[in-house]
Amino acid sequence: MVRDGLIAAHRVEVKIHVIKTTGDKVQDRPLAEIGGKALWTKELDRALLDDEIDIAVHSMKDVETIRPTEIVIAAILPRADVRDRIIGAASVAELPQ
């Protein structure tokens, strides 16, 4: 989605560089035990600061509120519909009060 938007708006070539983060790799221990929320973004931050990548795209739920001063959140995509799942009923109307 971001790649297509950048190409459409700026007519630029966009190369996707996938970075597997510690948060992606370590799934057998509690988050707090291995470094907290930054596990999903510290590798992205390092790649940005080391000029390995120009931009990073990641879910905002994993982004820490206190960010390195050299890195800015420049854009946020529209939020997807939060009503995409109903558990325990076939429809909203069938949910118990």
N, CA and C of each residue as an Amber inpcrd file, in Angstrom:
protein
   291
   0.8250000  -1.1870000   0.0000000   0.0000000   0.0000000   0.0000000
   0.8820000   1.2690000   0.0000000   1.8820000   1.2810000   0.8520000
   2.7810000   2.4380000   0.9190000   3.6060000   2.5420000  -0.3630000
   4.1300000   1.4190000  -0.8070000   4.9140000   1.4010000  -2.0400000
   4.0980000   1.9490000  -3.2040000   2.8890000   1.4460000  -3.3730000
   2.0370000   1.8960000  -4.4770000   1.7140000   3.3850000  -4.3660000
   1.4770000   3.8620000  -3.1550000   1.1910000   5.2790000  -2.9450000
   2.3750000   6.1620000  -3.2830000   3.5750000   5.7390000  -2.8930000
   4.7780000   6.5120000  -3.2070000   5.0310000   6.5650000  -4.7130000
   4.8640000   5.4420000  -5.3710000   5.0690000   5.4020000  -6.8200000
   4.0460000   6.2910000  -7.5300000   2.7950000   6.2060000  -7.1270000
   1.7460000   7.0080000  -7.7650000   1.9530000   8.5050000  -7.5380000
   2.3430000   8.8670000  -6.3340000   2.4650000  10.2860000  -5.9950000
   3.7610000  10.9170000  -6.4910000   4.8390000  10.1440000  -6.5230000
   6.1510000  10.7390000  -6.8000000   6.8840000  10.1570000  -8.0020000
   6.2910000   9.1410000  -8.6450000   6.9220000   8.5160000  -9.8090000
   8.3650000   8.1290000  -9.5110000   8.5530000   7.4380000  -8.3960000
   9.8890000   7.0050000  -7.9860000   9.9630000   5.4870000  -7.9920000
  11.1780000   4.9780000  -8.0440000  11.3850000   3.5410000  -7.9100000
  11.4230000   3.2250000  -6.4200000  10.7290000   2.1940000  -6.0150000
  10.6830000   1.8130000  -4.6050000  11.1290000   0.3640000  -4.4690000
  12.1520000   0.1600000  -3.6740000  12.6360000  -1.1900000  -3.3950000
  12.2520000  -1.5330000  -1.9600000  11.6360000  -2.6860000  -1.7840000
  11.2490000  -3.1240000  -0.4390000  12.3760000  -3.9660000   0.1450000
  12.8060000  -3.5820000   1.3340000  13.8660000  -4.2910000   2.0630000
  13.2390000  -4.8070000   3.3590000  13.0070000  -6.0970000   3.4470000
  12.3710000  -6.6820000   4.6260000  13.4000000  -6.8290000   5.7380000
  13.0530000  -6.3340000   6.9180000  13.9240000  -6.4590000   8.0820000
  13.1830000  -7.3000000   9.1260000  13.7320000  -8.4650000   9.4450000
  13.1680000  -9.3090000  10.5060000  13.6780000  -8.7700000  11.8350000
  12.7610000  -8.3530000  12.6860000  13.1590000  -7.7590000  13.9590000
  13.2270000  -8.8090000  15.0630000  13.8560000  -8.4450000  16.1580000
  13.9330000  -9.3400000  17.3060000  12.5390000  -9.7260000  17.7690000
  11.6100000  -8.7940000  17.7320000  10.2350000  -9.0850000  18.1210000
   9.5970000 -10.1440000  17.2370000   9.9860000 -10.1770000  15.9640000
   9.4920000 -11.2010000  15.0490000  10.1400000 -12.5570000  15.3310000
  11.4110000 -12.5330000  15.6840000  12.1890000 -13.7630000  15.8290000
  11.9670000 -14.4650000  17.1700000  11.8940000 -13.7010000  18.2600000
  11.7830000 -14.2960000  19.5950000  10.3140000 -14.3520000  19.9890000
   9.7530000 -15.5340000  19.9830000   8.3320000 -15.7050000  20.2740000
   8.0870000 -16.5840000  21.5010000   9.1720000 -17.0440000  22.1500000
   9.0150000 -17.9990000  23.2410000   9.1730000 -17.3940000  24.6360000
   9.3130000 -16.0750000  24.7210000   9.4800000 -15.4150000  26.0170000
   8.6080000 -14.1740000  26.0930000   8.2340000 -13.7650000  27.3010000
   7.4250000 -12.5500000  27.4510000   8.1700000 -11.3190000  26.9280000
   7.4240000 -10.4190000  26.3430000   7.9680000  -9.1810000  25.7850000
   8.7980000  -8.4020000  26.8070000   8.2760000  -8.2330000  28.0070000
   8.9840000  -7.4570000  29.0390000  10.3270000  -8.0870000  29.3980000
  10.4220000  -9.3870000  29.2840000  11.6400000 -10.1080000  29.6490000
  12.7730000  -9.9010000  28.6440000  12.4370000  -9.6160000  27.4050000
  13.4690000  -9.5310000  26.3700000  13.6700000  -8.1380000  25.7850000
  13.0260000  -7.1140000  26.3420000  13.3330000  -5.7670000  25.8880000
  12.1660000  -4.8590000  25.6000000  10.9520000  -5.3210000  25.7570000
   9.7960000  -4.4550000  25.5870000   9.4480000  -4.1740000  24.1390000
   8.6040000  -3.1650000  23.9720000   8.0450000  -2.8220000  22.6610000
   9.1000000  -2.4990000  21.6020000  10.2240000  -1.9870000  22.0170000
  11.2700000  -1.5890000  21.0640000  11.8030000  -2.7560000  20.2480000
  11.4990000  -3.9720000  20.6700000  11.9740000  -5.1450000  19.9210000
  11.4730000  -5.1550000  18.4870000  10.3580000  -4.4910000  18.2280000
   9.8180000  -4.4820000  16.8700000  10.3230000  -3.3090000  16.0470000
  10.9660000  -2.3530000  16.6740000  11.3750000  -1.1760000  15.9020000
  12.8560000  -0.8130000  16.0250000  13.5820000  -1.3520000  16.9770000
  14.9780000  -0.9180000  17.1490000  15.8310000  -1.2050000  15.9190000
  15.5830000  -2.3370000  15.2450000  16.3450000  -2.6300000  14.0320000
  15.9730000  -1.6650000  12.9030000  14.7030000  -1.2800000  12.8440000
  14.2760000  -0.2960000  11.8430000  14.9290000   1.0550000  12.1270000
  14.9350000   1.4590000  13.4010000  15.5670000   2.7260000  13.7820000
  17.0450000   2.7240000  13.4160000  17.7370000   1.6240000  13.7040000
  19.1610000   1.5380000  13.3830000  19.3810000   1.6380000  11.8700000
  18.5530000   0.9400000  11.0910000  18.6910000   0.9880000   9.6310000
  18.4500000   2.3990000   9.1010000  17.4950000   3.1130000   9.6670000
  17.2510000   4.5080000   9.2650000  18.4330000   5.3950000   9.6270000
  18.9060000   5.2820000  10.8530000  20.0080000   6.1340000  11.3210000
  21.3230000   5.8310000  10.6070000  21.5000000   4.5820000  10.1690000
  22.7140000   4.1960000   9.4380000  22.5700000   4.3940000   7.9230000
  21.4830000   5.0430000   7.4940000  21.2120000   5.3040000   6.0770000
  21.1560000   4.0330000   5.2210000  20.7650000   2.9110000   5.8310000
  20.5680000   1.6760000   5.0720000  19.2150000   1.6960000   4.3540000
  18.2520000   2.4150000   4.9300000  16.9250000   2.5730000   4.3360000
  16.5330000   4.0410000   4.4210000  15.6250000   4.4600000   3.5470000
  15.1620000   5.8480000   3.5450000  13.9240000   6.0450000   4.4070000
  13.0420000   5.0500000   4.4170000  11.8410000   5.1040000   5.2470000
  11.5830000   3.7120000   5.8060000  10.7930000   3.6620000   6.8630000
  10.3740000   2.3810000   7.4350000   8.8620000   2.4120000   7.5900000
   8.2430000   1.2650000   7.3890000   6.7980000   1.1400000   7.5480000
   6.5560000   0.0560000   8.5870000   5.7850000   0.3900000   9.6070000
   5.4990000  -0.5850000  10.6550000   4.1830000  -0.2470000  11.3240000
   3.5890000  -1.2230000  11.9500000   2.3360000  -1.0250000  12.6750000
   2.5540000  -0.0690000  13.8520000   1.6910000   0.9230000  13.9860000
   1.8290000   1.8970000  15.0770000   1.6820000   1.2640000  16.4600000
   1.0200000   0.1130000  16.5400000   0.8410000  -0.5230000  17.8460000
   2.1770000  -0.9450000  18.4460000   3.1930000  -1.1000000  17.6190000
   4.5080000  -1.5180000  18.0910000   5.5080000  -0.3780000  18.2270000
   5.1150000   0.8310000  17.8860000   6.0350000   1.9690000  17.9200000
   5.9930000   2.6180000  19.2970000   7.1670000   2.7680000  19.8800000
   7.2490000   3.4020000  21.1970000   6.8660000   4.8800000  21.1080000
   6.2870000   5.3980000  22.1840000   5.8640000   6.7990000  22.1840000
   7.0500000   7.7550000  22.2500000   8.1270000   7.3430000  22.8760000
   9.3370000   8.1770000  22.9200000  10.2600000   7.6650000  21.8270000
  10.5000000   8.5270000  20.8300000  11.2610000   8.1650000  19.6400000
  12.6070000   8.8800000  19.6260000  13.6010000   8.3180000  18.9330000
  14.8560000   9.0460000  18.7540000  14.5630000  10.3870000  18.0790000
  15.2140000  11.4350000  18.4900000  14.9260000  12.7710000  17.9550000
  15.2210000  12.8780000  16.4650000  16.1140000  12.0270000  15.9500000
  16.4730000  12.0760000  14.5290000  15.4270000  11.4100000  13.6380000
  14.4700000  10.7160000  14.2370000  13.4640000   9.9770000  13.4710000
  12.0890000  10.5710000  13.7420000  11.3620000  10.8440000  12.6660000
  10.0120000  11.3930000  12.8130000   8.9890000  10.4430000  12.2110000
   7.7900000  10.4820000  12.7560000   6.6730000   9.7760000  12.1580000
   6.0840000  10.7530000  11.1490000   6.3480000  10.4950000   9.8710000
   5.9980000  11.4590000   8.8240000   4.6060000  11.2570000   8.2480000
   4.0600000  10.0600000   8.4010000   2.7360000   9.7880000   7.8480000
   2.1250000   8.5860000   8.5540000   0.8130000   8.5640000   8.5800000
   0.0810000   7.4420000   9.1470000  -1.0220000   7.0820000   8.1590000
  -1.1000000   5.8110000   7.8080000  -2.1360000   5.3430000   6.8900000
  -3.4980000   5.3540000   7.5830000  -4.5590000   5.4130000   6.8010000
  -5.8920000   5.3220000   7.4120000  -6.0280000   3.9960000   8.1470000
  -6.7090000   4.0340000   9.2710000  -6.8950000   2.8240000  10.0580000
  -7.8590000   1.8810000   9.3420000  -7.5440000   0.6100000   9.3770000
  -8.4390000  -0.3920000   8.7990000  -9.6850000  -0.5050000   9.6720000
 -10.7280000  -1.0430000   9.1010000 -11.9860000  -1.2220000   9.8190000
 -11.7590000  -2.1210000  11.0330000 -12.0440000  -1.6100000  12.2140000
 -11.8370000  -2.3740000  13.4490000 -12.9430000  -3.3910000  13.6700000
 -13.9700000  -3.3470000  12.8370000 -15.0930000  -4.2660000  12.9960000
 -14.9380000  -5.5070000  12.1210000 -13.7220000  -5.9100000  11.8370000
 -13.5310000  -7.0090000  10.9060000 -13.7470000  -8.3880000  11.5110000
 -13.9330000  -8.4960000  12.8080000 -14.1480000  -9.7920000  13.4420000
 -15.2440000  -9.6880000  14.5020000 -16.1050000 -10.6780000  14.5050000
 -17.0850000 -10.8390000  15.5800000 -16.8750000 -12.2450000  16.1140000
 -16.6280000 -12.3360000  17.3870000 -16.4020000 -13.6330000  18.0240000
 -17.6260000 -13.9790000  18.8520000 -18.2010000 -15.1400000  18.6200000
 -19.2960000 -15.6150000  19.4560000 -20.6810000 -15.3060000  18.9400000
 -20.8000000 -14.6720000  17.7600000 -22.1200000 -14.3810000  17.1950000
 -21.9500000 -14.2170000  15.6830000 -23.0420000 -14.4650000  14.9680000
 -23.0000000 -14.3530000  13.5060000 -23.0610000 -12.9070000  13.0210000
 -23.5670000 -11.9970000  13.8670000 -23.6760000 -10.5880000  13.4860000
 -23.7300000  -9.7310000  14.7420000 -23.5970000  -8.4220000  14.5780000
 -23.7020000  -7.5030000  15.7160000 -25.0810000  -7.6020000  16.3420000
 -26.0920000  -7.7150000  15.5220000 -27.4660000  -7.8030000  16.0270000
 -27.6690000  -9.0230000  16.9230000 -26.9320000 -10.0850000  16.6910000
 -27.0880000 -11.2980000  17.4830000 -26.2580000 -11.3210000  18.7650000
 -25.4410000 -10.3000000  18.9970000 -24.6730000 -10.2400000  20.2400000
 -25.6160000 -10.0160000  21.4330000 -25.3800000 -10.7220000  22.5260000
 -26.2240000 -10.4910000  23.7080000 -25.9610000  -9.0960000  24.2800000
 -26.9730000  -8.5180000  24.8800000 -26.8180000  -7.1940000  25.4830000
 -25.7940000  -7.2460000  26.5980000
